[in-house]
Amino acid sequence: MANIGFIGLGIMGAPMAGHLINGGYTVYTFTHGETPKALIDAGAKQCASGAEVARNADIIITMVPDTPHVEDALFNPEGVAAGLSKGKIVVDMSSISPVATKEFAKRINALGCEYLDAPVSGGEVGAKAASLTIMVGGSETAFNNVKPIFELMGKNITLVGGNGDGQITKVANQIIVALNIEAVGEALLLAAKAGADPAKVRQALMGGFANSRILEVHGERMVKRTFDPGFRIELHQKDLNLALTTARQLGVSLPNTATAQELFNACAAHGGKAWDHSAMVRALEKMANFEIGQ
Amino acid sequence: MANIGFIGLGIMGAPMAGHLINGGYTVYTFTHGETPKALIDAGAKQCASGAEVARNADIIITMVPDTPHVEDALFNPEGVAAGLSKGKIVVDMSSISPVATKEFAKRINALGCEYLDAPVSGGEVGAKAASLTIMVGGSETAFNNVKPIFELMGKNITLVGGNGDGQITKVANQIIVALNIEAVGEALLLAAKAGADPAKVRQALMGGFANSRILEVHGERMVKRTFDPGFRIELHQKDLNLALTTARQLGVSLPNTATAQELFNACAAHGGKAWDHSAMVRALEKMANFEIGQ
């Protein structure tokens, strides 16, 4: 049974590492600050650096906030790369730049190690329930080696392609989710302003081509005005920033993603960083000087 | 059994009227030009004007291209209104302005008659197969009276609310469909430009919150490059024009609907008026100087 390293024990990482310990794995940890006491009690082996984690583990997972944090965790002088030896596998489960990911993978490969990018969706709830969706980029061999470990943390696990393809799939997911929220917002707001009952309009639309998971879940939130998260706007802002940065790097124009980000920015201006992302409709409502349900 | 009037026997109206004749109803017709021979052979009774249709029928259906055509069919001196008497029901199944609809309904109500707005989705295929989705606005009494007739033409039939609510639901439907197409287009194009396989990305996304009927159906069209209609861009341009006009009348800002219309306009500039609406992705591809599948 492989030894596992886990770097980054925040809101997502801590429950994920917990599932691996409960699954019988020996887990070596390193995080900003101390490893949570509950994990230590369960058997986590706290290390003094990423390099020490990498020396002890066969598979090293990173779960940190953004691209610079992954770069730091892997490549600072006391980072993971400093402790790697041939045949080990680095698995980055953070949501970061697909372009930077390809570069990180090359640098890890150059040390004789495999790299998987394996960002997740499902948030804190999915991390705790071990029901995360995991989108993976990398070699099939590495994927098959790590799959039993993924299965302790998630349910819908797909190898999409080579390195970077997991991250771009996550970005694509967040683009569609944001733009489908925006679409439902425009449609229900216009209908409500015209005097129709948005709940009945939503119901009628669910039978046809307008139907989506977002119309079902987030459309209901808009109608019932339940904007407690869920998934916080500030997290979706980070994801759309990744989308727009990647688009600029690759030379792709994403006009509606840009607008959706501006609408999130408008929500933030009204104190909404911690609102559920379905509250993007509030930015449209501010412009219309009218609220659904008014 | 009520006598039915049917005004407008185009690509949609002709098969719809045919279903009513096949259902055993006597159908009085009036259209631009001649009533199709097949309908006459089946028993349609061709009239010289909308007024003559209205004098003979209890329920008068209009199925014409746009708002001015409905206004003309109802209120020109030889139109439907001139032949109405108390207790008859006017049913507009065209897709037209929700704001104008409320005005038309008032003028028909003033003659002692009921009005239903009952636009459809499903297109020519749905009209022929009698599988249209029908979104209805008007009184419950009138709806219940006309329901057996709707059931000869469609399957998913909803009374959304009062007059205009059927039309605004259709507009809302077309907003969401256009913007979900745009969303899938941005996401798959970015993923493809990043080097991922768009077919695999689409497959991975279908398991989560990004899933939609549009990702399933139109996403597949984008990947397989099958842009024969389906639903023609020029028809969706008409629908988004209704959305944007209604938004301006009501004081609502629809930023992404506006962008989607511009992308359709760009497709038209490249000869794409008759492409399927999923080909909106081609406008994004022109901007990116890159095609999915390249």
Chai-1 contact restraints between the chains, C-beta under 6 A:
chainA,res_idxA,chainB,res_idxB,connection_type,confidence,min_distance_angstrom,max_distance_angstrom,comment,restraint_id
A,P98,B,A194,contact,1.0,0.0,6.0,A-B,restraint_1
A,S121,B,G208,contact,1.0,0.0,6.0,A-B,restraint_2
A,T133,B,G208,contact,1.0,0.0,6.0,A-B,restraint_3
A,M135,B,A204,contact,1.0,0.0,6.0,A-B,restraint_4
A,N156,B,G207,contact,1.0,0.0,6.0,A-B,restraint_5
A,T158,B,A204,contact,1.0,0.0,6.0,A-B,restraint_6
A,V160,B,K200,contact,1.0,0.0,6.0,A-B,restraint_7
A,V160,B,A204,contact,1.0,0.0,6.0,A-B,restraint_8
A,G161,B,A196,contact,1.0,0.0,6.0,A-B,restraint_9
A,G161,B,D197,contact,1.0,0.0,6.0,A-B,restraint_10
A,G161,B,K200,contact,1.0,0.0,6.0,A-B,restraint_11
A,D165,B,A196,contact,1.0,0.0,6.0,A-B,restraint_12
A,I168,B,A191,contact,1.0,0.0,6.0,A-B,restraint_13
A,I168,B,A194,contact,1.0,0.0,6.0,A-B,restraint_14
A,I168,B,A196,contact,1.0,0.0,6.0,A-B,restraint_15
A,T169,B,V201,contact,1.0,0.0,6.0,A-B,restraint_16
A,T169,B,A204,contact,1.0,0.0,6.0,A-B,restraint_17
A,A172,B,A187,contact,1.0,0.0,6.0,A-B,restraint_18
A,A172,B,A191,contact,1.0,0.0,6.0,A-B,restraint_19
A,A172,B,V201,contact,1.0,0.0,6.0,A-B,restraint_20
A,N173,B,L205,contact,1.0,0.0,6.0,A-B,restraint_21
A,N173,B,A210,contact,1.0,0.0,6.0,A-B,restraint_22
A,I175,B,E186,contact,1.0,0.0,6.0,A-B,restraint_23
A,I175,B,A187,contact,1.0,0.0,6.0,A-B,restraint_24
A,I176,B,A183,contact,1.0,0.0,6.0,A-B,restraint_25
A,I176,B,A187,contact,1.0,0.0,6.0,A-B,restraint_26
A,I176,B,A210,contact,1.0,0.0,6.0,A-B,restraint_27
A,V177,B,F209,contact,1.0,0.0,6.0,A-B,restraint_28
A,V177,B,A210,contact,1.0,0.0,6.0,A-B,restraint_29
A,L179,B,A183,contact,1.0,0.0,6.0,A-B,restraint_30
A,N180,B,N180,contact,1.0,0.0,6.0,A-B,restraint_31
A,N180,B,A183,contact,1.0,0.0,6.0,A-B,restraint_32
A,E182,B,N256,contact,1.0,0.0,6.0,A-B,restraint_33
A,A183,B,I176,contact,1.0,0.0,6.0,A-B,restraint_34
A,A183,B,L179,contact,1.0,0.0,6.0,A-B,restraint_35
A,A183,B,N180,contact,1.0,0.0,6.0,A-B,restraint_36
A,E186,B,I175,contact,1.0,0.0,6.0,A-B,restraint_37
A,E186,B,L254,contact,1.0,0.0,6.0,A-B,restraint_38
A,E186,B,T257,contact,1.0,0.0,6.0,A-B,restraint_39
A,A187,B,A172,contact,1.0,0.0,6.0,A-B,restraint_40
A,A187,B,I175,contact,1.0,0.0,6.0,A-B,restraint_41
A,A187,B,I176,contact,1.0,0.0,6.0,A-B,restraint_42
A,L190,B,A247,contact,1.0,0.0,6.0,A-B,restraint_43
A,L190,B,V252,contact,1.0,0.0,6.0,A-B,restraint_44
A,A191,B,I168,contact,1.0,0.0,6.0,A-B,restraint_45
A,A191,B,A172,contact,1.0,0.0,6.0,A-B,restraint_46
A,K193,B,L250,contact,1.0,0.0,6.0,A-B,restraint_47
A,K193,B,V252,contact,1.0,0.0,6.0,A-B,restraint_48
A,A194,B,P98,contact,1.0,0.0,6.0,A-B,restraint_49
A,A194,B,I168,contact,1.0,0.0,6.0,A-B,restraint_50
A,A194,B,L250,contact,1.0,0.0,6.0,A-B,restraint_51
A,A196,B,G161,contact,1.0,0.0,6.0,A-B,restraint_52
A,A196,B,D165,contact,1.0,0.0,6.0,A-B,restraint_53
A,A196,B,I168,contact,1.0,0.0,6.0,A-B,restraint_54
A,D197,B,G161,contact,1.0,0.0,6.0,A-B,restraint_55
A,K200,B,V160,contact,1.0,0.0,6.0,A-B,restraint_56
A,K200,B,G161,contact,1.0,0.0,6.0,A-B,restraint_57
A,V201,B,T169,contact,1.0,0.0,6.0,A-B,restraint_58
A,V201,B,A172,contact,1.0,0.0,6.0,A-B,restraint_59
A,A204,B,M135,contact,1.0,0.0,6.0,A-B,restraint_60
A,A204,B,T158,contact,1.0,0.0,6.0,A-B,restraint_61
A,A204,B,V160,contact,1.0,0.0,6.0,A-B,restraint_62
A,A204,B,T169,contact,1.0,0.0,6.0,A-B,restraint_63
A,L205,B,N173,contact,1.0,0.0,6.0,A-B,restraint_64
A,G207,B,N156,contact,1.0,0.0,6.0,A-B,restraint_65
A,G208,B,S121,contact,1.0,0.0,6.0,A-B,restraint_66
A,G208,B,T133,contact,1.0,0.0,6.0,A-B,restraint_67
A,F209,B,V177,contact,1.0,0.0,6.0,A-B,restraint_68
A,F209,B,R213,contact,1.0,0.0,6.0,A-B,restraint_69
A,A210,B,N173,contact,1.0,0.0,6.0,A-B,restraint_70
A,A210,B,I176,contact,1.0,0.0,6.0,A-B,restraint_71
A,A210,B,V177,contact,1.0,0.0,6.0,A-B,restraint_72
A,N211,B,R213,contact,1.0,0.0,6.0,A-B,restraint_73
A,S212,B,S212,contact,1.0,0.0,6.0,A-B,restraint_74
A,R213,B,F209,contact,1.0,0.0,6.0,A-B,restraint_75
A,R213,B,N211,contact,1.0,0.0,6.0,A-B,restraint_76
A,A247,B,L190,contact,1.0,0.0,6.0,A-B,restraint_77
A,L250,B,K193,contact,1.0,0.0,6.0,A-B,restraint_78
A,L250,B,A194,contact,1.0,0.0,6.0,A-B,restraint_79
A,V252,B,L190,contact,1.0,0.0,6.0,A-B,restraint_80
A,V252,B,K193,contact,1.0,0.0,6.0,A-B,restraint_81
A,V252,B,A288,contact,1.0,0.0,6.0,A-B,restraint_82
A,S253,B,M287,contact,1.0,0.0,6.0,A-B,restraint_83
A,L254,B,E186,contact,1.0,0.0,6.0,A-B,restraint_84
A,P255,B,T259,contact,1.0,0.0,6.0,A-B,restraint_85
A,N256,B,E182,contact,1.0,0.0,6.0,A-B,restraint_86
A,N256,B,N256,contact,1.0,0.0,6.0,A-B,restraint_87
A,N256,B,T259,contact,1.0,0.0,6.0,A-B,restraint_88
A,T257,B,E186,contact,1.0,0.0,6.0,A-B,restraint_89
A,T259,B,P255,contact,1.0,0.0,6.0,A-B,restraint_90
A,T259,B,N256,contact,1.0,0.0,6.0,A-B,restraint_91
A,M287,B,S253,contact,1.0,0.0,6.0,A-B,restraint_92
A,A288,B,V252,contact,1.0,0.0,6.0,A-B,restraint_93
